[in-house]
């Protein structure tokens, strides 16, 4: 199964809930606004990347790195320093 790759990331608020958004075009901002999102803030990434890459990119940007939704996404993805770090699966050693 292939992982989706994105070139644009940011945040928007819909029905009072702010979330990290991922897209492949800045045109996504106009679409989000047209369907009722507010506070739409998207940026182009300097590379094509996964959702994890996008969140990592947002963490490096001053305008985004303190937003609760970005920090929550980082925590859910297990980034060091943003909540619990995911432990690697234990290696099973045959006896």
KEZA-828956 format. One record per atom (N, C-alpha, C, O, CB): x, z, y; residue in one letter. Coordinates in steps of 0.2 Angstrom, whole numbers, plus 5000, padded with zeros to 4 digits. Each point is the difference from the previous one (the first is absolute). Last residue first. Glycine has a CB too. Layout:
# residues N
XZYA
...
//
This chain:
# residues 95
507351074906X
500350064997X
500549984994X
500350044997X
498750035007X
500249795019X
499850014993X
500550054997X
500550015002X
499149874997X
499550105027X
500649994996X
499950024993X
499750054998X
501049985012X
497949895014X
500050034993X
500649984996X
500249954999X
498550045001X
500850045027X
500349964995X
499950044994X
500250054999X
500649895009X
497650085014X
500550034996X
500249954994X
499649974997X
499950155006X
499649805022X
499850024993X
500650034996X
500549985000X
498649935000X
501050125026X
500149944995X
499750034993X
500050064999X
501049895008X
498150155016X
500550014996X
500049944995X
499549984998X
500450155003X
499249895025X
499849994993X
500650004996X
500649985001X
498549945002X
500550225019X
500449944998X
499849994992X
500050054996X
500949975013X
497750125012X
500350004994X
500349934998X
499749955000X
499650144996X
500449945029X
499650034995X
500450004994X
500749995000X
498349975005X
502149935012X
499349995002X
499550034994X
499649964998X
500849945009X
502150094992X
499850035006X
499349995002X
499950035006X
501349954997X
499649854980X
500450065001X
499850035007X
500149965005X
500850004987X
497349884996X
500749995004X
500350075001X
499650055002X
499949855003X
498450034982X
500550044998X
500749995003X
500550014997X
498949984993X
498249925013X
500549954997X
500650044997X
500549974997X
499149945010X
498750205005X
499749984994X
500549954996X
499950004994X
499050015012X
501850075015X
499950064996X
499749974993X
500350024995X
499650065014X
500249775009X
500750024998X
500050054994X
500350004995X
500149975016X
497649985000X
500149954995X
500750014998X
500249994994X
499149935012X
500050235010X
499650014994X
500249954995X
500150014994X
499050045012X
501849935015X
500350054997X
499750024993X
500350014995X
500050045016X
498749795003X
500649974998X
500450064996X
500349984994X
499849945016X
497950145000X
499949954995X
500649974997X
500049994994X
498949985011X
501250185014X
499850034994X
499949954994X
500250024994X
499350085013X
502249865013X
499349994999X
499850034993X
500449984995X
499649915012X
502250085004X
499750075000X
499350004999X
499650055000X
501349985008X
500649774992X
500350054995X
499750075001X
500250044996X
500849895004X
498549855013X
499650024994X
500250064996X
499650034997X
500349855003X
501250035021X
499250005001X
499650024994X
499450015001X
500949905008X
502150064990X
499850065004X
499350015001X
499750055000X
501449955005X
500149884974X
499849985007X
499750065003X
499550034998X
500349854998X
501050124981X
500549985004X
499949985007X
500449995005X
500249984985X
497750074993X
500450065001X
500650005005X
500250045003X
499449994985X
499249775004X
499650045006X
500450075001X
500050025006X
498949924990X
502049934986X
500149975007X
499650035006X
500350025005X
499949874989X
499450184984X
500750025002X
500249975006X
500350035004X
500049984984X
497749935003X
499950075002X
500750025002X
500150035005X
498949994988X
500949774998X
499750005006X
499950075003X
500150015006X
499349894990X
501550064983X
500549985005X
499750005007X
500350025004X
500249914987X
498150134990X
500550055001X
500549985006X
500250045004X
499749994984X
498549815005X
499750055004X
500550065001X
500050035006X
498949944989X
502349815001X
499550034996X
499650055005X
500350015006X
500349974983X
500849805021X
500150064996X
499350034997X
499549975002X
501550055005X
500649795009X
499450004996X
500150064996X
500550004996X
499349875005X
501450125024X
500049984993X
499450004996X
499550025003X
501650024997X
499250045022X
500549955000X
500249974993X
500549974999X
500050095011X
497050035000X
500650034997X
500649945000X
499849945000X
499550144992X
498549965025X
500349964995X
500750034998X
500350035003X
499249875002X
498250235004X
500749985002X
500249954994X
499950014995X
500450095012X
497350035004X
500449974995X
500649975003X
500149985005X
498949994989X
498850195012X
500749995002X
500349974994X
500250044995X
499850065014X
497449985001X
500349954995X
500849995003X
500049985006X
498949964991X
499050205010X
500750024999X
500449964996X
500450034996X
499250085006X
497949864992X
500350025006X
500750024999X
500250024995X
498750025010X
499149804981X
500650055000X
500250015007X
499949965005X
500450004984X
497949895004X
499850065002X
500650055000X
499950065002X
499049924995X
501049784998X
499550034995X
499950085002X
499850044996X
500649884995X
501049935022X
499449974999X
499550034996X
499450005001X
501249905001X
501750185000X
499650015006X
499349974999X
499550035002X
501649985005X
500449944976X
499850075000X
499650025006X
499550044999X
501549984994X
499849765006X
499550014995X
499850075000X
499450025000X
501149894993X
501350045021X
499449975003X
499450014995X
499450025002X
501349905004X
501450144986X
499850045005X
499449985003X
499550045001X
501749995002X
499949844981X
499650054997X
499850055006X
499450034999X
501249964990X
500949835015X
499349985001X
499550064997X
499450005002X
500949874997X
502150124998X
499850045006X
499249985001X
499750045004X
501549975001X
499949974970X
499949965007X
499850055005X
499650044999X
500149854995X
500550174983X
500549955000X
499949965007X
500449945000X
499650054987X
499450285006X
499849935000X
500549955000X
500650025000X
498550035007X
500050244992X
500549954998X
499749935000X
499549994999X
501150104993X
499050195018X
499749934998X
500649964998X
500650005003X
498450015005X
500350274995X
500549955000X
499749934997X
499750004995X
501250095004X
497450095012X
500449994994X
500649955002X
500049965005X
499050054988X
498950175018X
500649955001X
500449994994X
500150054996X
499950005016X
497350024994X
500550014995X
500649955002X
499949945000X
499350104991X
498649965020X
500350075001X
500650014996X
500350065000X
498649985003X
499949754997X
499550064998X
500350075000X
499950044996X
499449884998X
502549915008X
499449984998X
499550064998X
500250044996X
500349845001X
502150055014X
499550054999X
499449974999X
499849955004X
500850135003X
502249854990X
499349995003X
499650054998X
500050034995X
500149845006X
502750044997X
499550054999X
499349975004X
500149965005X
500850144994X
501549784989X
499850045006X
499450044998X
499950024995X
500549895013X
501249854985X
499850074998X
499850045006X
500249985006X
500550024984X
500249744998X
499750035006X
499750074997X
499850014995X
499949885011X
501249954980X
500549995005X
499850045006X
500350005005X
499949884991X
499550134975X
499750005007X
500549995005X
500650014999X
498550064997X
500349924975X
500550005005X
499749995007X
499549965000X
501450014992X
498350114981X
499949965006X
500550025005X
500350055000X
498549954998X
501650004975X
499850045006X
499949965006X
500449965001X
500350144994X
499049834978X
500450005006X
499850055005X
499450015000X
500949874997X
499650124975X
499650005006X
500450005006X
500550045001X
498650024993X
//
